[in-house]
Amino acid sequence: MIFGRPLLPLRQTLTGLVTPGPRMVDEIECVASVLLAILLAHLIGAHSVAWAAFTGFVLMRGHVSETLLRGVMRLVGTAIGAALALLIVPQVAGWLPAAILAAAIVGAIGLYGTLTAKRAYAWLLFGLTFVMILLDKIEHPAIDVIAFAERRLLEVSAGTAACVAVSLASTLTVRRRWPALAAAPAQRIGWHPGAARHAAQVGATLALLPLLHVLFGIPELEQAGVTIMAVMIVPIADLQASGLVPVSRRLFHRAIGCLGGTALAAAILLVAQGSPPVLIAGTCLGVIIGRHIENGGTRITYLGLQFTLAILVTLVPDSYAYAAIHPAFERIASILIGMALLEPVLLLWHWLTPKHEASVPAAASSLAE
């Protein structure tokens, strides 16, 4: 009896993995979507198969209408962010002050829209896409921005098509027996000073990335940019006078989830010894475990998402002949860089902001990647 109660949540979690119901259906949908996205990405010659798999995973919702809307928002946000990058990035990437300003302004606008707009997911992808293209161009001046944008749209399209196809098939079959709970309708919040302050913190932190590359030559800073934007997506009701506590919690969960996924991915790579069937089976296992944690209804759902993404970035290479652990290590490094830059900005703002400021309650967000 002494050890019975602590083991109860673990026993319930393990039981849930094999209990037919909406949760199991969702996990199977995600596996099917990821596998189909990988197949489509290879068929169309996508440059980053893992990004297509990301898309196939993060878009999945319990009904095809919700999945389709989310997919459209991802495509639209990516397209607008890429279009703006095509106009601006070639002009500013070679001039540090302009690059700093562009990263700060567009990143802040993207996050503010993510926190307050009805189509929040499109705003997130708008900001992420622009920042990633800008930072990649700064690191690789010879890169073709048009080609990069086209590849990213191709990868998102493959993942979206796969996810919508699986969601439609599920909605017409197994979801009739095990329907998912309907998501709360999105609402526009409008002007919100707390969200504006939070977005300004993102802009200030993103502005440090171009400078960091110029001074120290640190590679792959676009992933650090993704970390900075993603962990700042917290419910406005949690911000109050400062987002330090909720954002720090998300950073911690992002790091732990990534470390856990990397550990499992490393074990699978060791067992697989380059065998595609074993790598694919390991991918399926990782997706199921990560989604199960994400669906657990606890405060560590974000950890489950990061666990899965670490699995995908490692076990879904562009060619299975070159599967390796280093993409996961790069992701861990990007999290550490994002944490090292973001935490001092949040701390400084926390100390300088009057503690009597309040925020208007708002619904929680689950948009981050």
C-alpha positions as CSV (number, residue, x, y, z in Angstrom):
1,M,0.0,0.0,0.0
2,I,2.9,2.3,0.6
3,F,4.0,2.2,-3.0
4,G,0.5,1.7,-4.5
5,R,-0.6,5.3,-4.8
6,P,2.6,6.7,-6.4
7,L,2.4,3.9,-9.0
8,L,-1.2,4.5,-9.8
9,P,-0.7,7.3,-12.3
10,L,2.0,5.3,-14.1
11,R,-0.3,2.3,-14.2
12,Q,-3.1,4.4,-15.6
13,T,-0.8,5.8,-18.3
14,L,0.4,2.4,-19.4
15,T,-3.2,1.1,-19.4
16,G,-4.3,4.0,-21.6
17,L,-1.8,3.0,-24.3
18,V,-3.7,-0.2,-24.9
19,T,-7.3,0.9,-24.1
20,P,-9.5,1.5,-27.2
21,G,-11.0,5.0,-27.2
22,P,-10.5,8.5,-28.5
23,R,-7.0,8.8,-27.1
24,M,-5.7,5.7,-28.8
25,V,-7.4,6.7,-32.0
26,D,-5.6,10.0,-32.0
27,E,-2.3,8.3,-31.4
28,I,-2.9,5.9,-34.3
29,E,-4.0,8.9,-36.5
30,C,-0.7,10.6,-35.8
31,V,1.4,7.6,-36.6
32,A,-0.5,7.1,-39.9
33,S,-0.2,10.8,-40.8
34,V,3.6,10.9,-40.1
35,L,4.2,7.8,-42.2
36,L,2.1,9.1,-45.1
37,A,3.8,12.5,-44.8
38,I,7.2,10.8,-45.0
39,L,6.1,8.9,-48.1
40,L,4.7,11.9,-49.9
41,A,7.8,14.0,-49.0
42,H,10.1,11.3,-50.6
43,L,7.8,11.1,-53.7
44,I,7.9,14.8,-54.4
45,G,11.6,15.2,-53.6
46,A,11.2,17.4,-50.5
47,H,14.5,18.7,-49.1
48,S,13.6,18.3,-45.4
49,V,11.5,15.1,-45.0
50,A,11.5,15.7,-41.2
51,W,9.7,19.0,-41.6
52,A,6.9,17.3,-43.6
53,A,6.7,14.7,-40.8
54,F,6.5,17.6,-38.2
55,T,3.6,19.0,-40.1
56,G,1.8,15.7,-40.4
57,F,2.1,15.3,-36.6
58,V,1.3,18.8,-35.3
59,L,-1.7,19.4,-37.5
60,M,-3.7,16.4,-36.4
61,R,-7.0,17.1,-34.6
62,G,-10.0,15.0,-33.7
63,H,-12.2,16.0,-36.7
64,V,-11.2,16.6,-40.3
65,S,-12.7,20.1,-40.2
66,E,-10.4,21.1,-37.4
67,T,-7.4,19.4,-39.0
68,L,-8.2,21.1,-42.4
69,L,-8.5,24.6,-40.8
70,R,-5.2,24.1,-39.0
71,G,-3.6,22.9,-42.2
72,V,-4.8,25.9,-44.2
73,M,-3.6,28.3,-41.5
74,R,-0.1,26.6,-41.6
75,L,0.0,26.9,-45.3
76,V,-1.2,30.5,-45.4
77,G,1.1,31.6,-42.6
78,T,4.1,29.9,-44.2
79,A,3.3,31.4,-47.6
80,I,2.9,34.9,-46.3
81,G,6.1,34.7,-44.1
82,A,8.0,33.3,-47.1
83,A,6.7,36.0,-49.4
84,L,7.7,38.7,-47.0
85,A,11.1,37.1,-46.6
86,L,11.6,37.1,-50.4
87,L,11.0,40.9,-50.4
88,I,13.0,41.9,-47.4
89,V,15.7,39.3,-46.6
90,P,17.9,39.8,-49.7
91,Q,18.0,43.5,-48.8
92,V,18.8,43.2,-45.1
93,A,20.7,40.0,-44.6
94,G,24.1,41.5,-45.4
95,W,23.6,44.6,-43.2
96,L,23.6,43.8,-39.5
97,P,21.5,46.7,-38.2
98,A,18.8,46.0,-40.8
99,A,18.9,42.3,-40.1
100,I,18.5,42.9,-36.3
101,L,15.6,45.3,-36.9
102,A,13.8,42.9,-39.3
103,A,14.1,39.9,-36.9
104,A,12.8,42.0,-34.0
105,I,9.9,43.6,-35.8
106,V,8.5,40.6,-37.8
107,G,9.1,38.2,-34.9
108,A,7.3,40.5,-32.5
109,I,4.4,41.0,-34.9
110,G,4.1,37.2,-35.4
111,L,4.0,36.5,-31.7
112,Y,1.5,39.2,-30.9
113,G,-0.8,37.8,-33.6
114,T,-0.3,34.4,-32.2
115,L,-1.4,35.5,-28.7
116,T,-4.4,37.7,-29.7
117,A,-5.7,36.9,-33.3
118,K,-8.5,34.5,-34.1
119,R,-6.2,32.7,-36.7
120,A,-3.4,32.5,-34.3
121,Y,-1.6,29.5,-35.9
122,A,-1.2,31.4,-39.2
123,W,0.4,34.3,-37.3
124,L,2.8,31.9,-35.6
125,L,3.9,30.3,-38.9
126,F,4.2,33.7,-40.5
127,G,6.7,34.9,-37.9
128,L,8.6,31.5,-37.7
129,T,9.0,31.2,-41.4
130,F,10.3,34.8,-41.9
131,V,12.8,34.5,-39.0
132,M,14.1,31.1,-40.1
133,I,14.7,32.3,-43.7
134,L,16.4,35.4,-42.4
135,L,18.7,33.6,-40.0
136,D,19.5,30.9,-42.6
137,K,20.4,33.6,-45.2
138,I,22.7,35.4,-42.6
139,E,24.5,32.1,-42.0
140,H,24.6,31.0,-45.6
141,P,24.8,34.2,-47.8
142,A,24.9,32.2,-51.0
143,I,21.6,30.4,-50.3
144,D,18.8,30.9,-52.8
145,V,16.0,32.5,-50.8
146,I,13.4,31.6,-53.4
147,A,14.4,28.0,-53.5
148,F,14.4,27.8,-49.7
149,A,10.9,29.3,-49.5
150,E,9.7,26.9,-52.3
151,R,11.1,23.9,-50.4
152,R,9.5,24.9,-47.2
153,L,6.1,25.3,-48.9
154,L,6.5,21.9,-50.5
155,E,7.3,20.2,-47.2
156,V,4.4,21.9,-45.5
157,S,2.1,20.9,-48.3
158,A,3.2,17.2,-48.1
159,G,2.6,17.1,-44.4
160,T,-0.8,18.9,-44.7
161,A,-2.1,16.7,-47.4
162,A,-1.1,13.6,-45.5
163,C,-2.7,14.8,-42.2
164,V,-5.9,15.9,-43.9
165,A,-6.2,12.6,-45.8
166,V,-5.7,10.5,-42.6
167,S,-8.1,12.7,-40.6
168,L,-10.8,12.5,-43.2
169,A,-10.5,8.7,-43.3
170,S,-10.7,8.5,-39.5
171,T,-13.6,10.9,-39.3
172,L,-15.6,8.8,-41.7
173,T,-14.8,5.5,-39.9
174,V,-13.4,5.0,-36.3
175,R,-14.2,8.5,-35.1
176,R,-17.9,7.7,-35.5
177,R,-17.5,5.3,-32.6
178,W,-14.9,7.2,-30.7
179,P,-15.4,10.9,-31.4
180,A,-13.0,13.5,-30.0
181,L,-14.1,16.4,-27.9
182,A,-14.8,19.5,-30.0
183,A,-12.2,22.2,-29.6
184,A,-13.2,25.5,-28.1
185,P,-13.9,28.1,-30.9
186,A,-11.0,30.5,-31.4
187,Q,-11.6,34.1,-30.4
188,R,-10.0,37.4,-31.3
189,I,-8.7,39.2,-28.2
190,G,-7.8,42.5,-29.8
191,W,-5.4,45.0,-28.3
192,H,-3.8,43.8,-25.2
193,P,-0.9,45.6,-23.4
194,G,0.4,42.5,-21.7
195,A,0.6,40.6,-25.1
196,A,2.3,43.6,-26.6
197,R,4.9,43.6,-23.8
198,H,5.4,39.9,-24.3
199,A,5.8,40.3,-28.0
200,A,8.3,43.0,-27.5
201,Q,10.4,40.6,-25.3
202,V,10.4,38.2,-28.2
203,G,11.5,40.9,-30.6
204,A,14.3,42.0,-28.2
205,T,15.6,38.4,-27.9
206,L,15.4,37.6,-31.6
207,A,17.4,40.8,-32.3
208,L,20.3,39.2,-30.5
209,L,20.6,36.2,-32.9
210,P,22.1,38.0,-35.9
211,L,24.5,39.7,-33.6
212,L,25.4,36.4,-32.0
213,H,26.2,34.9,-35.4
214,V,28.4,37.8,-36.5
215,L,30.3,37.9,-33.2
216,F,30.8,34.2,-32.6
217,G,29.9,32.4,-35.8
218,I,27.4,30.1,-34.0
219,P,25.6,27.9,-36.6
220,E,22.0,26.8,-36.9
221,L,20.6,29.8,-35.1
222,E,17.3,29.6,-36.9
223,Q,16.3,26.7,-34.6
224,A,17.2,28.9,-31.6
225,G,14.8,31.5,-33.1
226,V,12.1,28.8,-33.3
227,T,12.7,28.0,-29.6
228,I,12.4,31.6,-28.6
229,M,9.1,32.1,-30.3
230,A,7.6,28.8,-29.4
231,V,8.2,28.9,-25.6
232,M,6.7,32.4,-25.4
233,I,3.3,31.1,-26.5
234,V,1.5,31.1,-23.1
235,P,-2.0,32.0,-22.2
236,I,-2.4,35.7,-21.7
237,A,-4.1,35.0,-18.4
238,D,-0.8,33.6,-17.2
239,L,1.3,36.6,-18.1
240,Q,0.1,39.1,-15.5
241,A,3.0,41.5,-15.0
242,S,5.6,39.1,-16.3
243,G,5.8,35.9,-18.3
244,L,9.0,34.8,-16.5
245,V,7.4,31.8,-14.6
246,P,5.2,30.2,-17.4
247,V,7.9,30.7,-20.1
248,S,10.6,29.3,-17.9
249,R,8.4,26.3,-17.3
250,R,7.9,25.8,-21.0
251,L,11.7,26.1,-21.6
252,F,12.3,23.4,-19.0
253,H,9.7,21.1,-20.5
254,R,11.1,21.7,-24.0
255,A,14.6,20.8,-22.8
256,I,13.4,17.7,-20.9
257,G,11.2,16.5,-23.7
258,C,14.0,16.9,-26.2
259,L,16.5,15.1,-24.0
260,G,14.0,12.2,-23.5
261,G,13.3,11.9,-27.2
262,T,17.0,12.1,-28.1
263,A,17.8,9.3,-25.6
264,L,15.1,7.0,-27.2
265,A,16.2,8.0,-30.7
266,A,19.9,7.2,-29.8
267,A,18.9,3.7,-28.6
268,I,16.8,3.1,-31.7
269,L,19.7,4.2,-33.9
270,L,22.0,1.8,-32.1
271,V,19.6,-1.1,-32.5
272,A,18.8,-0.3,-36.1
273,Q,22.3,-0.1,-37.4
274,G,20.9,1.7,-40.5
275,S,18.0,-0.6,-41.1
276,P,15.0,1.4,-42.5
277,P,12.3,-0.9,-41.1
278,V,13.7,-0.6,-37.6
279,L,14.0,3.2,-37.9
280,I,10.4,3.4,-39.1
281,A,9.2,1.2,-36.3
282,G,11.1,3.3,-33.8
283,T,9.5,6.4,-35.3
284,C,6.1,4.9,-34.8
285,L,6.9,4.0,-31.2
286,G,8.3,7.5,-30.4
287,V,5.2,9.2,-32.0
288,I,2.8,7.0,-29.9
289,I,4.7,7.7,-26.6
290,G,5.0,11.4,-27.2
291,R,1.4,11.9,-28.3
292,H,0.3,9.8,-25.3
293,I,2.1,12.2,-23.0
294,E,0.7,15.2,-24.9
295,N,-2.8,13.8,-24.5
296,G,-2.4,13.1,-20.8
297,G,-4.2,16.1,-19.6
298,T,-1.4,17.2,-17.2
299,R,0.8,20.3,-17.1
300,I,3.6,18.4,-19.0
301,T,1.8,18.1,-22.3
302,Y,4.3,20.4,-24.0
303,L,7.0,17.9,-22.9
304,G,5.3,15.2,-25.0
305,L,5.3,17.4,-28.1
306,Q,9.0,18.1,-27.7
307,F,9.7,14.4,-27.1
308,T,8.0,13.5,-30.5
309,L,9.8,16.3,-32.4
310,A,13.2,15.0,-31.2
311,I,12.3,11.6,-32.4
312,L,11.2,12.9,-35.8
313,V,14.3,15.1,-36.4
314,T,16.5,12.1,-35.6
315,L,14.8,9.1,-37.1
316,V,13.3,10.8,-40.2
317,P,16.4,11.8,-42.3
318,D,16.2,12.8,-46.0
319,S,17.8,9.4,-46.6
320,Y,17.8,6.5,-44.2
321,A,21.3,5.7,-45.3
322,Y,22.4,8.8,-43.4
323,A,20.4,8.5,-40.2
324,A,22.4,10.0,-37.3
325,I,22.1,11.5,-33.9
326,H,23.6,15.0,-34.6
327,P,20.2,16.6,-35.7
328,A,18.9,15.9,-32.1
329,F,22.1,17.4,-30.6
330,E,21.6,20.5,-32.8
331,R,18.1,20.8,-31.5
332,I,19.3,20.5,-27.9
333,A,21.9,23.2,-28.6
334,S,19.3,25.5,-30.1
335,I,17.2,25.1,-26.9
336,L,20.2,26.0,-24.7
337,I,21.0,29.0,-26.8
338,G,17.4,30.2,-26.8
339,M,17.3,29.7,-23.0
340,A,20.6,31.6,-22.5
341,L,19.3,34.6,-24.5
342,L,15.6,34.6,-23.4
343,E,16.0,34.2,-19.7
344,P,18.1,37.3,-19.1
345,V,15.6,39.4,-21.2
346,L,12.7,38.0,-19.2
347,L,14.5,38.6,-15.8
348,L,15.3,42.2,-16.7
349,W,11.8,42.9,-17.8
350,H,10.4,41.2,-14.7
351,W,12.5,43.4,-12.4
352,L,11.6,46.6,-14.3
353,T,7.9,46.0,-14.8
354,P,5.5,47.3,-12.1
355,K,3.9,44.3,-10.3
356,H,0.4,45.8,-10.1
357,E,-0.3,45.3,-13.9
358,A,-3.0,42.8,-14.6
359,S,-4.1,40.9,-17.7
360,V,-7.5,40.0,-19.2
361,P,-8.2,36.3,-18.9
362,A,-7.9,34.3,-22.1
363,A,-8.1,30.8,-23.3
364,A,-5.0,28.6,-23.3
365,S,-3.0,28.1,-26.4
366,S,-1.5,24.9,-27.8
367,L,0.1,26.2,-30.9
368,A,3.8,26.0,-30.2
369,E,6.3,23.7,-31.9
